[in-house]
Amino acid sequence: MPITPSRRQLLAGAATLLATPAILRVRRAHAADPVKVAGVHASPVENAWNSRIHSAMQAAAADGLITYEFSEGVSATDYPRAMREYAEAGAQLVWGESYAVERDARAVATDYPETAFLMGSSGGPQGDNFGVFGTRNHEAAYLAGMLAAKMSQTGTFGSVGGYPIPEVNMLINAFRAGVSEVNPDAKFLNGFIGAWFDPAKAKEAALAQIDAGADILFGERIGTADAAKEAGIKAVGSLIDYTPRYPDTVFANAIWNYRPTIDAIVKDIAEGAATGRDYTEYSFMKYGGNELVFVESMVPADAIPAMQEKQAAIQAGAFDVPIDESEPA
């Protein structure tokens, strides 16, 4: 029986794209044709991480670069089947997140050499058609840390993460590094909640850190800012802009922009190039893949110039934010 996703949506038209033989065996689009993309989301597209990808796909579809069909809330047991169905239906690019299904996802890609696959993964690319990407908004997190360092009264900074995987670890560590550049004597607290979406648990972990002296929180997970709001302290958001929801609490956000990654792989497909490569670099600031958004009125004026100078150095390639994937203590 075919998988029944919780929702399917086709954006920017439904013209059938004809597959043609391509160099390196990956379906290539004609220059004027939109690339047919299918997304397999393990979580609801409202989830912060998925929402950044979903909105970027929608924008690319609105621009006529791609067509976009998706499934959301796909369980690990159904995931390979969903990938196969989209490949069989003629998708030129199947997007997904293979963290929980690495072996199966890679096997599917091997069976469909003319289809490009792009997967969020902690592993490397495979063959000509299995590309990977990692989340990178650590540069913006570093800059947020520089601002936060000037705002703390206690010198203690908290953070709440989902799981201690490399992408999450490097984000929290980058925030800490930014704080430490301005305040070498800063102290840090951290907690992992063992879930990607559990606002109540994130809030509970954050409240414990506040009780232990933290007066600035970095929220890798949704729910952290709720604790900050309740306690009357400040917080930093991650991936999306939380300021409208917490206008008096969230003063900065480490935003992740996925559109540069879409543009890069669509270009490869259009040119018939191999897509079995690591697309993580397109999440870096020099490509526009991440950015710091902050509320100037909430930040001490003397904290901004040093942050902006460092931001310019990052964008110019003159400074590399350290990538530390070790689990934060």
Stockholm file with secondary structure:
# STOCKHOLM 1.0

chainA/1-329         MPITPSRRQLLAGAATLLATPAILRVRRAHAADPVKVAGVHASPVENAWNSRIHSAMQAAAADGLITYEFSEGVSATDYPRAMREYAEAGAQLVWGESYAVERDARAVATDYPETAFLMGSSGGPQGDNFGVFGTRNHEAAYLAGMLAAKMSQTGTFGSVGGYPIPEVNMLINAFRAGVSEVNPDAKFLNGFIGAWFDPAKAKEAALAQIDAGADILFGERIGTADAAKEAGIKAVGSLIDYTPRYPDTVFANAIWNYRPTIDAIVKDIAEGAATGRDYTEYSFMKYGGNELVFVESMVPADAIPAMQEKQAAIQAGAFDVPIDESEPA
#=GR chainA/1-329 SS CCCCCSCCEEESCCCCCCCCCCGGGCCCCCTTSCEEEEEECSSCTTSHHHHHHHHHHHHHHHTTSEEEEEECSCCTTTHHHHHHHHHHTTCSEEEEECTTCHHHHHHHHHHCTTSEEEEECSSCCBTTTEEEECCCCHHHHHHHHHHHHTTCSSSEEEEEESCCCHHHHHHHHHHHHHHHHHCTTCEEEEEECSCSSCHHHHHHHHHHHHHTTCCEEEESSTTHHHHHHHHTCEEEEEESCCTTTSTTTEEEEEEECCHHHHHHHHHHHHHTCCCCSBCGGGGSGGGTSEEEEECGGGSCGGGHHHHHHHHHHHHHTSCCCCCCCSCCC
#=GC SS_cons         CCCCCSCCEEESCCCCCCCCCCGGGCCCCCTTSCEEEEEECSSCTTSHHHHHHHHHHHHHHHTTSEEEEEECSCCTTTHHHHHHHHHHTTCSEEEEECTTCHHHHHHHHHHCTTSEEEEECSSCCBTTTEEEECCCCHHHHHHHHHHHHTTCSSSEEEEEESCCCHHHHHHHHHHHHHHHHHCTTCEEEEEECSCSSCHHHHHHHHHHHHHTTCCEEEESSTTHHHHHHHHTCEEEEEESCCTTTSTTTEEEEEEECCHHHHHHHHHHHHHTCCCCSBCGGGGSGGGTSEEEEECGGGSCGGGHHHHHHHHHHHHHTSCCCCCCCSCCC
//
